[in-house]
Structure formats: C-alpha cells, structure tokens
Amino acid sequence: MFKKNKEAKSLDLNQQEITTLIGPGYEIVGEINGKSVIRIDGKVTGNITTDGGVILGDKGVIIGNIKTKSAIIYGTISGNVTALQLEIKKTGIVNGDINTETLEIELGAQYNGNLKMKQLIKTEEKVLKAV
C-alpha cells in the first residue's frame, strides 16, 4: 500500500554514535537539551530537544514532548513528537500528536493522536522557486 520514497534518505540512528545514555532503572525529571544522539532506556519526565536524534528503547518511557531531527521509538511516549524523520517500531507506543516529514510505523505499533505531515519538495523544485 505504501512505498518507500527512494529520495528520502533515512538517518540510521542505530549506526550513529550515541553520546548520551539514560539506562534502565534511571529516572530524570526536567528538560533535556543537546546536540547529539541520545538513547533512553529509563524514564524521562520532561521535554527533550536535540539536534542529533532520539532512540527510545523498548523499556524506555518519556512523559513530555520530543523535538529532534530523527527519532526511533521502541518504548512509550506520552507527549507530542516533532521530527523530520520518525520510526515507530512494533513495541512502540505514542500517545500524542506527531508532526513529521517522513513516518514509518511497524505492524503492531500503537499510535493515538493527530498526524501532520509536510510534503517533501524536490531540490529541483526548490531551486526553480528561488529563481
């Protein structure tokens, strides 16, 4: 039914260096702001803003909003997600609104909220509009 857009280049967060890790059993209350990729296997209560990306492990929980370039969700989010690229894996649960350019949801994932997607504009069209 849906085909992958060959022009949309996926940021494979699993292949990027993770500089911040919140391990299982840890709970953080407060805002998290950063520039690199963060992996969360514990619980965060607060908003997360990062330029690099967010990987939420299958036991990870976020109660708050996420704003990032790319996110892979294996765990549970109760909050809104704003990302250029978003993947919700089969164990992932998102309860909140999503604003993204590209979205991939595996069979078995749960999503409850509103979805807003921007249309990707080809580079050629951007150049023509600028002229």
C-alpha positions in Angstrom: 0.0 0.0 0.0 2.7 2.4 0.9 6.1 2.5 -0.9 9.3 3.9 0.4 10.4 7.1 -1.2 13.8 6.4 -2.7 14.6 10.2 -2.5 14.0 10.3 1.3 17.4 9.3 2.9 16.9 7.6 6.2 19.1 8.7 9.1 20.0 5.4 10.6 20.3 6.4 14.3 21.4 2.8 15.2 24.6 3.4 13.2 25.4 6.8 14.7 27.5 7.4 17.8 25.3 7.7 20.9 26.9 10.2 23.3 24.2 10.2 25.9 22.6 7.2 27.5 19.9 7.1 30.2 20.0 3.5 31.3 17.3 1.2 32.7 16.4 2.0 36.3 17.2 5.7 35.9 14.5 8.4 36.1 15.1 12.0 35.1 12.7 14.8 35.8 13.3 18.0 33.8 14.2 19.3 30.4 16.9 17.7 28.3 18.6 19.8 25.6 21.5 18.7 23.4 23.1 18.4 20.0 23.9 14.7 19.7 22.1 11.4 19.6 20.5 10.3 23.0 19.3 6.8 23.8 16.8 6.5 26.6 16.1 3.1 28.3 14.9 4.6 31.6 12.2 7.2 32.3 12.2 10.9 31.4 9.5 13.3 32.7 10.1 16.5 30.8 10.6 17.8 27.2 13.5 16.6 25.1 15.1 18.8 22.4 18.1 17.5 20.5 19.6 18.2 17.0 21.1 14.7 16.6 18.2 12.3 17.3 16.4 10.2 19.9 16.3 6.5 20.3 13.7 5.3 22.9 14.5 1.7 24.0 11.7 -0.8 24.4 11.6 -0.3 28.2 12.1 3.5 27.9 9.3 5.9 28.9 9.0 9.6 28.0 6.3 11.8 29.6 6.8 15.0 27.6 7.4 16.4 24.1 10.2 15.5 21.8 11.7 17.8 19.2 14.5 16.4 17.1 15.8 15.7 13.6 15.2 11.9 13.7 13.6 9.5 16.2 13.2 5.8 16.6 10.6 4.7 19.1 10.7 1.2 20.7 9.2 2.4 24.0 6.3 4.6 25.2 5.8 8.3 24.7 3.1 10.4 26.3 3.5 13.7 24.6 3.9 15.3 21.2 6.7 14.4 18.7 8.2 16.8 16.2 10.8 15.2 14.0 11.9 15.3 10.4 12.0 11.5 10.4 10.1 9.2 12.7 10.0 5.4 13.1 7.7 3.7 15.5 8.7 0.1 16.0 6.3 -2.8 16.8 6.9 -2.4 20.5 6.4 1.4 20.3 3.5 3.4 21.8 2.9 7.1 21.0 0.1 8.9 22.8 0.3 12.4 21.4 0.4 14.4 18.2 3.1 13.8 15.5 4.5 16.5 13.2 7.0 15.0 10.7 8.1 14.8 7.1 8.5 11.0 6.9 6.9 8.4 9.1 7.3 4.6 9.3 5.1 2.6 11.6 5.7 -1.2 12.0 2.8 -3.6 12.3 1.9 -3.9 16.0 2.9 -0.4 17.0 0.3 1.8 18.7 -0.3 5.5 17.9 -3.1 7.7 19.4 -3.1 11.3 18.3 -3.2 13.6 15.3 -0.7 13.4 12.5 0.6 16.4 10.5 3.0 15.7 7.6 4.8 18.2 5.4 5.2 17.4 1.8 8.7 16.8 0.7 9.7 19.2 -2.1 12.3 18.0 -4.5 15.6 20.0 -4.6 14.9 20.9 -8.3 11.6 22.5 -7.4 13.1 24.5 -4.5 15.7 25.9 -7.0 13.1 26.8 -9.6 11.0 28.6 -7.0 14.1 30.6 -5.9 14.8 31.8 -9.4 
